Structure formats: structure tokens, C-alpha cells
Amino acid sequence: MNDWMNNPKLSGIDPQKLAMLQSLAAQGSNKPQNEMLSFLTAVSNNSHKTGMQFSPQEMSMIIEVLKTGKSPQEIAKIDQMMNIMRMMNRR
């Protein structure tokens, strides 16, 4: 579902970045939970190589939009994954 991409809160983000996110979301939706961390690590490494990076403000907006309409359990999973990604980026 691409509804999140049309959220007005994301209007200031480069359309190429949003398209990349949509592509990653489609790829990630086919991954089992136990493969998500390695998938996200590869995505993060690739984005650094290509120079397609998101500012902290962009990431906050995207995460806020993705949480819309989610259950408390789904929001907790999103928060947990974001914390893992932040720890990995500090290395």
C-alpha cells in the first residue's frame, strides 16, 4: 500500500528518496522477520555508498507517518528496529 507516500508531511522529501523507500519496502515485505536486520544493514551500507541518505528530520517524519494507524505492538517493533539501526550507525 502506497498511501503513506502521499502523506502531506512527506511533501518536503525528495521524490527520488521516497521512490527508493517504496522499493525497499516492497523488497522488505517479502523477508521473514529473522532476515530483516541483515536486510536493513545491507540497505544502510548501500545508501552510504550511493550518497542517498536521509537527514534525521526526514527520518523522523517518515517514521511518524509509518506509525500512523498501527497497533501499539507494531509501533513498538518500529521503535525497536529504529533503535537497532541507530546503534549500528554509531559504529
JOBEL-V187580 format. One record per residue. RES is the residue in three letters. BURIAL is I if it has 16 or more other C-alpha atoms within 10 Angstrom, else O. Layout:
BEGIN
RES;BURIAL + RES;BURIAL
END
This chain:
BEGIN
MET;O + ASN;O + ASP;O + TRP;I + MET;I + ASN;O + ASN;O + PRO;O + LYS;O + LEU;I + SER;O + GLY;O + ILE;I + ASP;O + PRO;O + GLN;O + LYS;O + LEU;I + ALA;O + MET;O + LEU;O + GLN;I + SER;O + LEU;O + ALA;O + ALA;O + GLN;O + GLY;O + SER;O + ASN;O + LYS;O + PRO;O + GLN;O + ASN;O + GLU;O + MET;O + LEU;O + SER;O + PHE;O + LEU;I + THR;O + ALA;O + VAL;O + SER;I + ASN;O + ASN;O + SER;O + HIS;O + LYS;O + THR;O + GLY;O + MET;O + GLN;O + PHE;O + SER;O + PRO;O + GLN;O + GLU;I + MET;O + SER;O + MET;O + ILE;I + ILE;O + GLU;O + VAL;I + LEU;I + LYS;I + THR;O + GLY;O + LYS;O + SER;O + PRO;O + GLN;O + GLU;O + ILE;I + ALA;O + LYS;O + ILE;I + ASP;O + GLN;O + MET;O + MET;O + ASN;O + ILE;O + MET;O + ARG;O + MET;O + MET;O + ASN;O + ARG;O + ARG;O
END
